[in-house]
Amino acid sequence: MKMIRRRTVHLKVCNLTESPLNISFEPLGDQADLPAKGTFAVEISGPGDGLVEICVEEKGLVVGEWAGAKTRVRNMHGENVATY
């Protein structure tokens, strides 16, 4: 019987600009807007390799999660912004 390892990755995403920043979470395409000068704490967990890819695009950031991962996004006050 093969044991599937559960991984958890924590990211702190800061927006140092004067404008909101769109963050897209792939592969599902869910989105969250990070306010100007704001910070998000992102926790991605689930079975699999735990590889997270961060890409910059003209309209914001893309966070590429591994298949089967669940994501929780909190603001700088610890309030839940989104769960995917």
mmCIF file of the N, C-alpha and C atoms, coordinates in Angstrom:
data_MODEL
# 
_entry.id   MODEL 
# 
loop_
_atom_site.group_PDB 
_atom_site.id 
_atom_site.type_symbol 
_atom_site.label_atom_id 
_atom_site.label_alt_id 
_atom_site.label_comp_id 
_atom_site.label_asym_id 
_atom_site.label_entity_id 
_atom_site.label_seq_id 
_atom_site.pdbx_PDB_ins_code 
_atom_site.Cartn_x 
_atom_site.Cartn_y 
_atom_site.Cartn_z 
_atom_site.occupancy 
_atom_site.B_iso_or_equiv 
_atom_site.pdbx_formal_charge 
_atom_site.auth_seq_id 
_atom_site.auth_comp_id 
_atom_site.auth_asym_id 
_atom_site.auth_atom_id 
_atom_site.pdbx_PDB_model_num 
ATOM 1   N N  . MET A 1 1  ? 0.835   -1.171 0.000   1.00 0.00 ? 1  MET A N  1 
ATOM 2   C CA . MET A 1 1  ? 0.000   0.000  0.000   1.00 0.00 ? 1  MET A CA 1 
ATOM 3   C C  . MET A 1 1  ? 0.891   1.249  0.000   1.00 0.00 ? 1  MET A C  1 
ATOM 4   N N  . LYS A 1 2  ? 0.699   2.107  -0.989  1.00 0.00 ? 2  LYS A N  1 
ATOM 5   C CA . LYS A 1 2  ? 1.514   3.312  -1.115  1.00 0.00 ? 2  LYS A CA 1 
ATOM 6   C C  . LYS A 1 2  ? 0.879   4.438  -0.299  1.00 0.00 ? 2  LYS A C  1 
ATOM 7   N N  . MET A 1 3  ? 1.700   5.068  0.528   1.00 0.00 ? 3  MET A N  1 
ATOM 8   C CA . MET A 1 3  ? 1.243   6.173  1.362   1.00 0.00 ? 3  MET A CA 1 
ATOM 9   C C  . MET A 1 3  ? 1.314   7.465  0.556   1.00 0.00 ? 3  MET A C  1 
ATOM 10  N N  . ILE A 1 4  ? 0.212   8.196  0.490   1.00 0.00 ? 4  ILE A N  1 
ATOM 11  C CA . ILE A 1 4  ? 0.195   9.476  -0.210  1.00 0.00 ? 4  ILE A CA 1 
ATOM 12  C C  . ILE A 1 4  ? 0.525   10.566 0.799   1.00 0.00 ? 4  ILE A C  1 
ATOM 13  N N  . ARG A 1 5  ? 1.566   11.313 0.498   1.00 0.00 ? 5  ARG A N  1 
ATOM 14  C CA . ARG A 1 5  ? 2.023   12.345 1.415   1.00 0.00 ? 5  ARG A CA 1 
ATOM 15  C C  . ARG A 1 5  ? 1.219   13.633 1.218   1.00 0.00 ? 5  ARG A C  1 
ATOM 16  N N  . ARG A 1 6  ? 0.790   14.218 2.315   1.00 0.00 ? 6  ARG A N  1 
ATOM 17  C CA . ARG A 1 6  ? 0.062   15.483 2.296   1.00 0.00 ? 6  ARG A CA 1 
ATOM 18  C C  . ARG A 1 6  ? 1.061   16.626 2.505   1.00 0.00 ? 6  ARG A C  1 
ATOM 19  N N  . ARG A 1 7  ? 0.979   17.622 1.671   1.00 0.00 ? 7  ARG A N  1 
ATOM 20  C CA . ARG A 1 7  ? 1.890   18.761 1.730   1.00 0.00 ? 7  ARG A CA 1 
ATOM 21  C C  . ARG A 1 7  ? 1.116   20.031 2.087   1.00 0.00 ? 7  ARG A C  1 
ATOM 22  N N  . THR A 1 8  ? 1.799   20.962 2.745   1.00 0.00 ? 8  THR A N  1 
ATOM 23  C CA . THR A 1 8  ? 1.236   22.276 3.017   1.00 0.00 ? 8  THR A CA 1 
ATOM 24  C C  . THR A 1 8  ? 2.287   23.322 2.694   1.00 0.00 ? 8  THR A C  1 
ATOM 25  N N  . VAL A 1 9  ? 1.881   24.331 1.919   1.00 0.00 ? 9  VAL A N  1 
ATOM 26  C CA . VAL A 1 9  ? 2.764   25.424 1.533   1.00 0.00 ? 9  VAL A CA 1 
ATOM 27  C C  . VAL A 1 9  ? 2.122   26.721 2.018   1.00 0.00 ? 9  VAL A C  1 
ATOM 28  N N  . HIS A 1 10 ? 2.906   27.565 2.679   1.00 0.00 ? 10 HIS A N  1 
ATOM 29  C CA . HIS A 1 10 ? 2.436   28.864 3.158   1.00 0.00 ? 10 HIS A CA 1 
ATOM 30  C C  . HIS A 1 10 ? 3.133   29.962 2.359   1.00 0.00 ? 10 HIS A C  1 
ATOM 31  N N  . LEU A 1 11 ? 2.342   30.911 1.868   1.00 0.00 ? 11 LEU A N  1 
ATOM 32  C CA . LEU A 1 11 ? 2.890   32.051 1.128   1.00 0.00 ? 11 LEU A CA 1 
ATOM 33  C C  . LEU A 1 11 ? 2.375   33.341 1.745   1.00 0.00 ? 11 LEU A C  1 
ATOM 34  N N  . LYS A 1 12 ? 3.210   34.351 1.747   1.00 0.00 ? 12 LYS A N  1 
ATOM 35  C CA . LYS A 1 12 ? 2.788   35.694 2.118   1.00 0.00 ? 12 LYS A CA 1 
ATOM 36  C C  . LYS A 1 12 ? 2.912   36.526 0.850   1.00 0.00 ? 12 LYS A C  1 
ATOM 37  N N  . VAL A 1 13 ? 1.794   37.088 0.392   1.00 0.00 ? 13 VAL A N  1 
ATOM 38  C CA . VAL A 1 13 ? 1.780   37.864 -0.840  1.00 0.00 ? 13 VAL A CA 1 
ATOM 39  C C  . VAL A 1 13 ? 1.488   39.315 -0.479  1.00 0.00 ? 13 VAL A C  1 
ATOM 40  N N  . CYS A 1 14 ? 2.410   40.207 -0.825  1.00 0.00 ? 14 CYS A N  1 
ATOM 41  C CA . CYS A 1 14 ? 2.286   41.629 -0.495  1.00 0.00 ? 14 CYS A CA 1 
ATOM 42  C C  . CYS A 1 14 ? 2.118   42.442 -1.772  1.00 0.00 ? 14 CYS A C  1 
ATOM 43  N N  . ASN A 1 15 ? 1.232   43.407 -1.720  1.00 0.00 ? 15 ASN A N  1 
ATOM 44  C CA . ASN A 1 15 ? 1.044   44.334 -2.829  1.00 0.00 ? 15 ASN A CA 1 
ATOM 45  C C  . ASN A 1 15 ? 1.650   45.670 -2.421  1.00 0.00 ? 15 ASN A C  1 
ATOM 46  N N  . LEU A 1 16 ? 2.772   46.017 -2.986  1.00 0.00 ? 16 LEU A N  1 
ATOM 47  C CA . LEU A 1 16 ? 3.470   47.246 -2.640  1.00 0.00 ? 16 LEU A CA 1 
ATOM 48  C C  . LEU A 1 16 ? 3.065   48.421 -3.523  1.00 0.00 ? 16 LEU A C  1 
ATOM 49  N N  . THR A 1 17 ? 2.100   48.209 -4.409  1.00 0.00 ? 17 THR A N  1 
ATOM 50  C CA . THR A 1 17 ? 1.682   49.257 -5.338  1.00 0.00 ? 17 THR A CA 1 
ATOM 51  C C  . THR A 1 17 ? 0.518   50.066 -4.769  1.00 0.00 ? 17 THR A C  1 
ATOM 52  N N  . GLU A 1 18 ? 0.135   51.087 -5.491  1.00 0.00 ? 18 GLU A N  1 
ATOM 53  C CA . GLU A 1 18 ? -0.989  51.948 -5.113  1.00 0.00 ? 18 GLU A CA 1 
ATOM 54  C C  . GLU A 1 18 ? -2.310  51.473 -5.718  1.00 0.00 ? 18 GLU A C  1 
ATOM 55  N N  . SER A 1 19 ? -2.289  50.343 -6.410  1.00 0.00 ? 19 SER A N  1 
ATOM 56  C CA . SER A 1 19 ? -3.485  49.818 -7.076  1.00 0.00 ? 19 SER A CA 1 
ATOM 57  C C  . SER A 1 19 ? -3.765  48.395 -6.619  1.00 0.00 ? 19 SER A C  1 
ATOM 58  N N  . PRO A 1 20 ? -5.034  47.969 -6.644  1.00 0.00 ? 20 PRO A N  1 
ATOM 59  C CA . PRO A 1 20 ? -5.349  46.568 -6.326  1.00 0.00 ? 20 PRO A CA 1 
ATOM 60  C C  . PRO A 1 20 ? -4.659  45.624 -7.309  1.00 0.00 ? 20 PRO A C  1 
ATOM 61  N N  . LEU A 1 21 ? -4.399  44.408 -6.863  1.00 0.00 ? 21 LEU A N  1 
ATOM 62  C CA . LEU A 1 21 ? -3.721  43.399 -7.675  1.00 0.00 ? 21 LEU A CA 1 
ATOM 63  C C  . LEU A 1 21 ? -4.594  42.159 -7.743  1.00 0.00 ? 21 LEU A C  1 
ATOM 64  N N  . ASN A 1 22 ? -4.854  41.683 -8.939  1.00 0.00 ? 22 ASN A N  1 
ATOM 65  C CA . ASN A 1 22 ? -5.649  40.471 -9.111  1.00 0.00 ? 22 ASN A CA 1 
ATOM 66  C C  . ASN A 1 22 ? -4.755  39.248 -8.983  1.00 0.00 ? 22 ASN A C  1 
ATOM 67  N N  . ILE A 1 23 ? -5.200  38.269 -8.199  1.00 0.00 ? 23 ILE A N  1 
ATOM 68  C CA . ILE A 1 23 ? -4.482  36.998 -8.070  1.00 0.00 ? 23 ILE A CA 1 
ATOM 69  C C  . ILE A 1 23 ? -5.415  35.899 -8.540  1.00 0.00 ? 23 ILE A C  1 
ATOM 70  N N  . SER A 1 24 ? -4.951  35.122 -9.496  1.00 0.00 ? 24 SER A N  1 
ATOM 71  C CA . SER A 1 24 ? -5.710  34.007 -10.035 1.00 0.00 ? 24 SER A CA 1 
ATOM 72  C C  . SER A 1 24 ? -5.102  32.713 -9.526  1.00 0.00 ? 24 SER A C  1 
ATOM 73  N N  . PHE A 1 25 ? -5.943  31.812 -9.014  1.00 0.00 ? 25 PHE A N  1 
ATOM 74  C CA . PHE A 1 25 ? -5.486  30.533 -8.483  1.00 0.00 ? 25 PHE A CA 1 
ATOM 75  C C  . PHE A 1 25 ? -5.850  29.434 -9.459  1.00 0.00 ? 25 PHE A C  1 
ATOM 76  N N  . GLU A 1 26 ? -4.835  28.846 -10.059 1.00 0.00 ? 26 GLU A N  1 
ATOM 77  C CA . GLU A 1 26 ? -5.020  27.798 -11.066 1.00 0.00 ? 26 GLU A CA 1 
ATOM 78  C C  . GLU A 1 26 ? -4.741  26.435 -10.452 1.00 0.00 ? 26 GLU A C  1 
ATOM 79  N N  . PRO A 1 27 ? -5.395  25.403 -10.901 1.00 0.00 ? 27 PRO A N  1 
ATOM 80  C CA . PRO A 1 27 ? -6.017  25.245 -12.208 1.00 0.00 ? 27 PRO A CA 1 
ATOM 81  C C  . PRO A 1 27 ? -7.498  25.633 -12.271 1.00 0.00 ? 27 PRO A C  1 
ATOM 82  N N  . LEU A 1 28 ? -8.136  26.012 -11.166 1.00 0.00 ? 28 LEU A N  1 
ATOM 83  C CA . LEU A 1 28 ? -9.575  26.283 -11.187 1.00 0.00 ? 28 LEU A CA 1 
ATOM 84  C C  . LEU A 1 28 ? -9.930  27.682 -11.680 1.00 0.00 ? 28 LEU A C  1 
ATOM 85  N N  . GLY A 1 29 ? -8.981  28.614 -11.644 1.00 0.00 ? 29 GLY A N  1 
ATOM 86  C CA . GLY A 1 29 ? -9.240  29.958 -12.130 1.00 0.00 ? 29 GLY A CA 1 
ATOM 87  C C  . GLY A 1 29 ? -9.957  30.858 -11.134 1.00 0.00 ? 29 GLY A C  1 
ATOM 88  N N  . ASP A 1 30 ? -10.025 30.448 -9.865  1.00 0.00 ? 30 ASP A N  1 
ATOM 89  C CA . ASP A 1 30 ? -10.619 31.307 -8.843  1.00 0.00 ? 30 ASP A CA 1 
ATOM 90  C C  . ASP A 1 30 ? -9.748  32.537 -8.657  1.00 0.00 ? 30 ASP A C  1 
ATOM 91  N N  . GLN A 1 31 ? -10.381 33.667 -8.281  1.00 0.00 ? 31 GLN A N  1 
ATOM 92  C CA . GLN A 1 31 ? -9.632  34.911 -8.189  1.00 0.00 ? 31 GLN A CA 1 
ATOM 93  C C  . GLN A 1 31 ? -9.908  35.650 -6.887  1.00 0.00 ? 31 GLN A C  1 
ATOM 94  N N  . ALA A 1 32 ? -8.917  36.431 -6.469  1.00 0.00 ? 32 ALA A N  1 
ATOM 95  C CA . ALA A 1 32 ? -9.047  37.303 -5.301  1.00 0.00 ? 32 ALA A CA 1 
ATOM 96  C C  . ALA A 1 32 ? -8.317  38.600 -5.618  1.00 0.00 ? 32 ALA A C  1 
ATOM 97  N N  . ASP A 1 33 ? -8.893  39.720 -5.204  1.00 0.00 ? 33 ASP A N  1 
ATOM 98  C CA . ASP A 1 33 ? -8.254  41.016 -5.410  1.00 0.00 ? 33 ASP A CA 1 
ATOM 99  C C  . ASP A 1 33 ? -7.536  41.446 -4.141  1.00 0.00 ? 33 ASP A C  1 
ATOM 100 N N  . LEU A 1 34 ? -6.240  41.616 -4.258  1.00 0.00 ? 34 LEU A N  1 
ATOM 101 C CA . LEU A 1 34 ? -5.406  42.064 -3.146  1.00 0.00 ? 34 LEU A CA 1 
ATOM 102 C C  . LEU A 1 34 ? -5.381  43.591 -3.155  1.00 0.00 ? 34 LEU A C  1 
ATOM 103 N N  . PRO A 1 35 ? -5.894  44.235 -2.105  1.00 0.00 ? 35 PRO A N  1 
ATOM 104 C CA . PRO A 1 35 ? -5.945  45.696 -2.087  1.00 0.00 ? 35 PRO A CA 1 
ATOM 105 C C  . PRO A 1 35 ? -4.552  46.334 -2.162  1.00 0.00 ? 35 PRO A C  1 
ATOM 106 N N  . ALA A 1 36 ? -4.523  47.594 -2.581  1.00 0.00 ? 36 ALA A N  1 
ATOM 107 C CA . ALA A 1 36 ? -3.276  48.359 -2.586  1.00 0.00 ? 36 ALA A CA 1 
ATOM 108 C C  . ALA A 1 36 ? -2.676  48.352 -1.189  1.00 0.00 ? 36 ALA A C  1 
ATOM 109 N N  . LYS A 1 37 ? -1.374  48.129 -1.112  1.00 0.00 ? 37 LYS A N  1 
ATOM 110 C CA . LYS A 1 37 ? -0.629  48.078 0.159   1.00 0.00 ? 37 LYS A CA 1 
ATOM 111 C C  . LYS A 1 37 ? -1.088  46.953 1.083   1.00 0.00 ? 37 LYS A C  1 
ATOM 112 N N  . GLY A 1 38 ? -1.846  46.000 0.561   1.00 0.00 ? 38 GLY A N  1 
ATOM 113 C CA . GLY A 1 38 ? -2.374  44.901 1.372   1.00 0.00 ? 38 GLY A CA 1 
ATOM 114 C C  . GLY A 1 38 ? -1.489  43.671 1.353   1.00 0.00 ? 38 GLY A C  1 
ATOM 115 N N  . THR A 1 39 ? -1.827  42.740 2.233   1.00 0.00 ? 39 THR A N  1 
ATOM 116 C CA . THR A 1 39 ? -1.099  41.474 2.349   1.00 0.00 ? 39 THR A CA 1 
ATOM 117 C C  . THR A 1 39 ? -2.092  40.330 2.483   1.00 0.00 ? 39 THR A C  1 
ATOM 118 N N  . PHE A 1 40 ? -1.831  39.242 1.791   1.00 0.00 ? 40 PHE A N  1 
ATOM 119 C CA . PHE A 1 40 ? -2.596  38.010 1.933   1.00 0.00 ? 40 PHE A CA 1 
ATOM 120 C C  . PHE A 1 40 ? -1.684  36.925 2.481   1.00 0.00 ? 40 PHE A C  1 
ATOM 121 N N  . ALA A 1 41 ? -2.222  36.096 3.353   1.00 0.00 ? 41 ALA A N  1 
ATOM 122 C CA . ALA A 1 41 ? -1.567  34.862 3.770   1.00 0.00 ? 41 ALA A CA 1 
ATOM 123 C C  . ALA A 1 41 ? -2.273  33.745 3.010   1.00 0.00 ? 41 ALA A C  1 
ATOM 124 N N  . VAL A 1 42 ? -1.525  32.980 2.257   1.00 0.00 ? 42 VAL A N  1 
ATOM 125 C CA . VAL A 1 42 ? -2.091  31.921 1.423   1.00 0.00 ? 42 VAL A CA 1 
ATOM 126 C C  . VAL A 1 42 ? -1.579  30.581 1.930   1.00 0.00 ? 42 VAL A C  1 
ATOM 127 N N  . GLU A 1 43 ? -2.496  29.663 2.177   1.00 0.00 ? 43 GLU A N  1 
ATOM 128 C CA . GLU A 1 43 ? -2.137  28.306 2.601   1.00 0.00 ? 43 GLU A CA 1 
ATOM 129 C C  . GLU A 1 43 ? -2.697  27.335 1.571   1.00 0.00 ? 43 GLU A C  1 
ATOM 130 N N  . ILE A 1 44 ? -1.813  26.551 0.989   1.00 0.00 ? 44 ILE A N  1 
ATOM 131 C CA . ILE A 1 44 ? -2.196  25.555 -0.014  1.00 0.00 ? 44 ILE A CA 1 
ATOM 132 C C  . ILE A 1 44 ? -1.820  24.198 0.546   1.00 0.00 ? 44 ILE A C  1 
ATOM 133 N N  . SER A 1 45 ? -2.785  23.269 0.585   1.00 0.00 ? 45 SER A N  1 
ATOM 134 C CA . SER A 1 45 ? -2.495  21.952 1.150   1.00 0.00 ? 45 SER A CA 1 
ATOM 135 C C  . SER A 1 45 ? -3.262  20.860 0.428   1.00 0.00 ? 45 SER A C  1 
ATOM 136 N N  . GLY A 1 46 ? -2.711  19.673 0.497   1.00 0.00 ? 46 GLY A N  1 
ATOM 137 C CA . GLY A 1 46 ? -3.355  18.520 -0.100  1.00 0.00 ? 46 GLY A CA 1 
ATOM 138 C C  . GLY A 1 46 ? -2.341  17.456 -0.460  1.00 0.00 ? 46 GLY A C  1 
ATOM 139 N N  . PRO A 1 47 ? -2.846  16.319 -0.940  1.00 0.00 ? 47 PRO A N  1 
ATOM 140 C CA . PRO A 1 47 ? -1.940  15.250 -1.346  1.00 0.00 ? 47 PRO A CA 1 
ATOM 141 C C  . PRO A 1 47 ? -1.210  15.630 -2.634  1.00 0.00 ? 47 PRO A C  1 
ATOM 142 N N  . GLY A 1 48 ? 0.021   15.214 -2.744  1.00 0.00 ? 48 GLY A N  1 
ATOM 143 C CA . GLY A 1 48 ? 0.760   15.486 -3.974  1.00 0.00 ? 48 GLY A CA 1 
ATOM 144 C C  . GLY A 1 48 ? 2.146   16.009 -3.706  1.00 0.00 ? 48 GLY A C  1 
ATOM 145 N N  . ASP A 1 49 ? 2.739   16.610 -4.754  1.00 0.00 ? 49 ASP A N  1 
ATOM 146 C CA . ASP A 1 49 ? 4.150   17.001 -4.692  1.00 0.00 ? 49 ASP A CA 1 
ATOM 147 C C  . ASP A 1 49 ? 4.396   18.336 -3.997  1.00 0.00 ? 49 ASP A C  1 
ATOM 148 N N  . GLY A 1 50 ? 3.373   19.154 -3.799  1.00 0.00 ? 50 GLY A N  1 
ATOM 149 C CA . GLY A 1 50 ? 3.549   20.416 -3.094  1.00 0.00 ? 50 GLY A CA 1 
ATOM 150 C C  . GLY A 1 50 ? 4.237   21.500 -3.902  1.00 0.00 ? 50 GLY A C  1 
ATOM 151 N N  . LEU A 1 51 ? 4.297   21.330 -5.204  1.00 0.00 ? 51 LEU A N  1 
ATOM 152 C CA . LEU A 1 51 ? 4.947   22.326 -6.056  1.00 0.00 ? 51 LEU A CA 1 
ATOM 153 C C  . LEU A 1 51 ? 3.965   23.449 -6.379  1.00 0.00 ? 51 LEU A C  1 
ATOM 154 N N  . VAL A 1 52 ? 4.367   24.694 -6.078  1.00 0.00 ? 52 VAL A N  1 
ATOM 155 C CA . VAL A 1 52 ? 3.557   25.876 -6.363  1.00 0.00 ? 52 VAL A CA 1 
ATOM 156 C C  . VAL A 1 52 ? 4.330   26.736 -7.347  1.00 0.00 ? 52 VAL A C  1 
ATOM 157 N N  . GLU A 1 53 ? 3.640   27.179 -8.390  1.00 0.00 ? 53 GLU A N  1 
ATOM 158 C CA . GLU A 1 53 ? 4.261   28.020 -9.402  1.00 0.00 ? 53 GLU A CA 1 
ATOM 159 C C  . GLU A 1 53 ? 3.646   29.418 -9.308  1.00 0.00 ? 53 GLU A C  1 
ATOM 160 N N  . ILE A 1 54 ? 4.492   30.447 -9.267  1.00 0.00 ? 54 ILE A N  1 
ATOM 161 C CA . ILE A 1 54 ? 4.042   31.833 -9.226  1.00 0.00 ? 54 ILE A CA 1 
ATOM 162 C C  . ILE A 1 54 ? 4.443   32.496 -10.547 1.00 0.00 ? 54 ILE A C  1 
ATOM 163 N N  . CYS A 1 55 ? 3.462   33.061 -11.236 1.00 0.00 ? 55 CYS A N  1 
ATOM 164 C CA . CYS A 1 55 ? 3.721   33.733 -12.509 1.00 0.00 ? 55 CYS A CA 1 
ATOM 165 C C  . CYS A 1 55 ? 3.192   35.160 -12.445 1.00 0.00 ? 55 CYS A C  1 
ATOM 166 N N  . VAL A 1 56 ? 3.931   36.074 -13.050 1.00 0.00 ? 56 VAL A N  1 
ATOM 167 C CA . VAL A 1 56 ? 3.507   37.464 -13.145 1.00 0.00 ? 56 VAL A CA 1 
ATOM 168 C C  . VAL A 1 56 ? 2.955   37.683 -14.544 1.00 0.00 ? 56 VAL A C  1 
ATOM 169 N N  . GLU A 1 57 ? 1.773   38.303 -14.596 1.00 0.00 ? 57 GLU A N  1 
ATOM 170 C CA . GLU A 1 57 ? 1.210   38.669 -15.891 1.00 0.00 ? 57 GLU A CA 1 
ATOM 171 C C  . GLU A 1 57 ? 0.791   40.133 -15.821 1.00 0.00 ? 57 GLU A C  1 
ATOM 172 N N  . GLU A 1 58 ? 0.409   40.702 -16.933 1.00 0.00 ? 58 GLU A N  1 
ATOM 173 C CA . GLU A 1 58 ? 0.080   42.127 -16.977 1.00 0.00 ? 58 GLU A CA 1 
ATOM 174 C C  . GLU A 1 58 ? -1.010  42.518 -15.986 1.00 0.00 ? 58 GLU A C  1 
ATOM 175 N N  . LYS A 1 59 ? -1.977  41.651 -15.774 1.00 0.00 ? 59 LYS A N  1 
ATOM 176 C CA . LYS A 1 59 ? -3.118  41.986 -14.921 1.00 0.00 ? 59 LYS A CA 1 
ATOM 177 C C  . LYS A 1 59 ? -2.937  41.563 -13.465 1.00 0.00 ? 59 LYS A C  1 
ATOM 178 N N  . GLY A 1 60 ? -1.829  40.907 -13.142 1.00 0.00 ? 60 GLY A N  1 
ATOM 179 C CA . GLY A 1 60 ? -1.626  40.474 -11.763 1.00 0.00 ? 60 GLY A CA 1 
ATOM 180 C C  . GLY A 1 60 ? -0.744  39.242 -11.650 1.00 0.00 ? 60 GLY A C  1 
ATOM 181 N N  . LEU A 1 61 ? -1.079  38.381 -10.677 1.00 0.00 ? 61 LEU A N  1 
ATOM 182 C CA . LEU A 1 61 ? -0.315  37.159 -10.414 1.00 0.00 ? 61 LEU A CA 1 
ATOM 183 C C  . LEU A 1 61 ? -1.163  35.934 -10.686 1.00 0.00 ? 61 LEU A C  1 
ATOM 184 N N  . VAL A 1 62 ? -0.497  34.866 -11.060 1.00 0.00 ? 62 VAL A N  1 
ATOM 185 C CA . VAL A 1 62 ? -1.125  33.561 -11.188 1.00 0.00 ? 62 VAL A CA 1 
ATOM 186 C C  . VAL A 1 62 ? -0.402  32.619 -10.236 1.00 0.00 ? 62 VAL A C  1 
ATOM 187 N N  . VAL A 1 63 ? -1.153  31.979 -9.348  1.00 0.00 ? 63 VAL A N  1 
ATOM 188 C CA . VAL A 1 63 ? -0.600  30.995 -8.425  1.00 0.00 ? 63 VAL A CA 1 
ATOM 189 C C  . VAL A 1 63 ? -1.055  29.632 -8.928  1.00 0.00 ? 63 VAL A C  1 
ATOM 190 N N  . GLY A 1 64 ? -0.103  28.835 -9.386  1.00 0.00 ? 64 GLY A N  1 
ATOM 191 C CA . GLY A 1 64 ? -0.402  27.503 -9.907  1.00 0.00 ? 64 GLY A CA 1 
ATOM 192 C C  . GLY A 1 64 ? -0.257  26.465 -8.811  1.00 0.00 ? 64 GLY A C  1 
ATOM 193 N N  . GLU A 1 65 ? -1.368  25.861 -8.448  1.00 0.00 ? 65 GLU A N  1 
ATOM 194 C CA . GLU A 1 65 ? -1.387  24.844 -7.396  1.00 0.00 ? 65 GLU A CA 1 
ATOM 195 C C  . GLU A 1 65 ? -1.289  23.456 -8.024  1.00 0.00 ? 65 GLU A C  1 
ATOM 196 N N  . TRP A 1 66 ? -0.972  22.474 -7.227  1.00 0.00 ? 66 TRP A N  1 
ATOM 197 C CA . TRP A 1 66 ? -0.932  21.108 -7.729  1.00 0.00 ? 66 TRP A CA 1 
ATOM 198 C C  . TRP A 1 66 ? -2.338  20.513 -7.689  1.00 0.00 ? 66 TRP A C  1 
ATOM 199 N N  . ALA A 1 67 ? -2.569  19.493 -8.507  1.00 0.00 ? 67 ALA A N  1 
ATOM 200 C CA . ALA A 1 67 ? -3.877  18.844 -8.592  1.00 0.00 ? 67 ALA A CA 1 
ATOM 201 C C  . ALA A 1 67 ? -4.283  18.270 -7.242  1.00 0.00 ? 67 ALA A C  1 
ATOM 202 N N  . GLY A 1 68 ? -5.507  18.534 -6.826  1.00 0.00 ? 68 GLY A N  1 
ATOM 203 C CA . GLY A 1 68 ? -6.021  18.012 -5.567  1.00 0.00 ? 68 GLY A CA 1 
ATOM 204 C C  . GLY A 1 68 ? -5.794  18.918 -4.369  1.00 0.00 ? 68 GLY A C  1 
ATOM 205 N N  . ALA A 1 69 ? -5.105  20.046 -4.573  1.00 0.00 ? 69 ALA A N  1 
ATOM 206 C CA . ALA A 1 69 ? -4.813  20.961 -3.472  1.00 0.00 ? 69 ALA A CA 1 
ATOM 207 C C  . ALA A 1 69 ? -6.025  21.830 -3.142  1.00 0.00 ? 69 ALA A C  1 
ATOM 208 N N  . LYS A 1 70 ? -6.114  22.234 -1.893  1.00 0.00 ? 70 LYS A N  1 
ATOM 209 C CA . LYS A 1 70 ? -7.124  23.179 -1.412  1.00 0.00 ? 70 LYS A CA 1 
ATOM 210 C C  . LYS A 1 70 ? -6.393  24.437 -0.971  1.00 0.00 ? 70 LYS A C  1 
ATOM 211 N N  . THR A 1 71 ? -7.022  25.589 -1.174  1.00 0.00 ? 71 THR A N  1 
ATOM 212 C CA . THR A 1 71 ? -6.370  26.859 -0.870  1.00 0.00 ? 71 THR A CA 1 
ATOM 213 C C  . THR A 1 71 ? -7.231  27.693 0.063   1.00 0.00 ? 71 THR A C  1 
ATOM 214 N N  . ARG A 1 72 ? -6.584  28.325 1.024   1.00 0.00 ? 72 ARG A N  1 
ATOM 215 C CA . ARG A 1 72 ? -7.244  29.275 1.924   1.00 0.00 ? 72 ARG A CA 1 
ATOM 216 C C  . ARG A 1 72 ? -6.472  30.584 1.850   1.00 0.00 ? 72 ARG A C  1 
ATOM 217 N N  . VAL A 1 73 ? -7.214  31.683 1.676   1.00 0.00 ? 73 VAL A N  1 
ATOM 218 C CA . VAL A 1 73 ? -6.613  33.016 1.578   1.00 0.00 ? 73 VAL A CA 1 
ATOM 219 C C  . VAL A 1 73 ? -7.164  33.864 2.723   1.00 0.00 ? 73 VAL A C  1 
ATOM 220 N N  . ARG A 1 74 ? -6.249  34.462 3.493   1.00 0.00 ? 74 ARG A N  1 
ATOM 221 C CA . ARG A 1 74 ? -6.631  35.344 4.605   1.00 0.00 ? 74 ARG A CA 1 
ATOM 222 C C  . ARG A 1 74 ? -5.998  36.717 4.407   1.00 0.00 ? 74 ARG A C  1 
ATOM 223 N N  . ASN A 1 75 ? -6.692  37.755 4.902   1.00 0.00 ? 75 ASN A N  1 
ATOM 224 C CA . ASN A 1 75 ? -6.121  39.095 4.821   1.00 0.00 ? 75 ASN A CA 1 
ATOM 225 C C  . ASN A 1 75 ? -5.178  39.334 5.999   1.00 0.00 ? 75 ASN A C  1 
ATOM 226 N N  . MET A 1 76 ? -4.618  40.536 6.092   1.00 0.00 ? 76 MET A N  1 
ATOM 227 C CA . MET A 1 76 ? -3.613  40.812 7.124   1.00 0.00 ? 76 MET A CA 1 
ATOM 228 C C  . MET A 1 76 ? -4.194  40.844 8.535   1.00 0.00 ? 76 MET A C  1 
ATOM 229 N N  . HIS A 1 77 ? -5.532  40.814 8.654   1.00 0.00 ? 77 HIS A N  1 
ATOM 230 C CA . HIS A 1 77 ? -6.191  40.755 9.967   1.00 0.00 ? 77 HIS A CA 1 
ATOM 231 C C  . HIS A 1 77 ? -6.554  39.323 10.355  1.00 0.00 ? 77 HIS A C  1 
ATOM 232 N N  . GLY A 1 78 ? -6.207  38.361 9.484   1.00 0.00 ? 78 GLY A N  1 
ATOM 233 C CA . GLY A 1 78 ? -6.507  36.958 9.741   1.00 0.00 ? 78 GLY A CA 1 
ATOM 234 C C  . GLY A 1 78 ? -7.898  36.548 9.324   1.00 0.00 ? 78 GLY A C  1 
ATOM 235 N N  . GLU A 1 79 ? -8.627  37.436 8.672   1.00 0.00 ? 79 GLU A N  1 
ATOM 236 C CA . GLU A 1 79 ? -9.991  37.135 8.221   1.00 0.00 ? 79 GLU A CA 1 
ATOM 237 C C  . GLU A 1 79 ? -9.952  36.347 6.927   1.00 0.00 ? 79 GLU A C  1 
ATOM 238 N N  . ASN A 1 80 ? -10.822 35.369 6.816   1.00 0.00 ? 80 ASN A N  1 
ATOM 239 C CA . ASN A 1 80 ? -10.893 34.531 5.626   1.00 0.00 ? 80 ASN A CA 1 
ATOM 240 C C  . ASN A 1 80 ? -11.400 35.361 4.440   1.00 0.00 ? 80 ASN A C  1 
ATOM 241 N N  . VAL A 1 81 ? -10.615 35.394 3.363   1.00 0.00 ? 81 VAL A N  1 
ATOM 242 C CA . VAL A 1 81 ? -10.988 36.092 2.137   1.00 0.00 ? 81 VAL A CA 1 
ATOM 243 C C  . VAL A 1 81 ? -11.638 35.113 1.175   1.00 0.00 ? 81 VAL A C  1 
ATOM 244 N N  . ALA A 1 82 ? -11.060 33.919 1.074   1.00 0.00 ? 82 ALA A N  1 
ATOM 245 C CA . ALA A 1 82 ? -11.577 32.915 0.139   1.00 0.00 ? 82 ALA A CA 1 
ATOM 246 C C  . ALA A 1 82 ? -11.018 31.548 0.504   1.00 0.00 ? 82 ALA A C  1 
ATOM 247 N N  . THR A 1 83 ? -11.776 30.516 0.166   1.00 0.00 ? 83 THR A N  1 
ATOM 248 C CA . THR A 1 83 ? -11.333 29.141 0.282   1.00 0.00 ? 83 THR A CA 1 
ATOM 249 C C  . THR A 1 83 ? -11.716 28.439 -1.019  1.00 0.00 ? 83 THR A C  1 
ATOM 250 N N  . TYR A 1 84 ? -10.740 27.782 -1.638  1.00 0.00 ? 84 TYR A N  1 
ATOM 251 C CA . TYR A 1 84 ? -10.977 27.086 -2.908  1.00 0.00 ? 84 TYR A CA 1 
ATOM 252 C C  . TYR A 1 84 ? -10.699 25.624 -2.737  1.00 0.00 ? 84 TYR A C  1 
# 
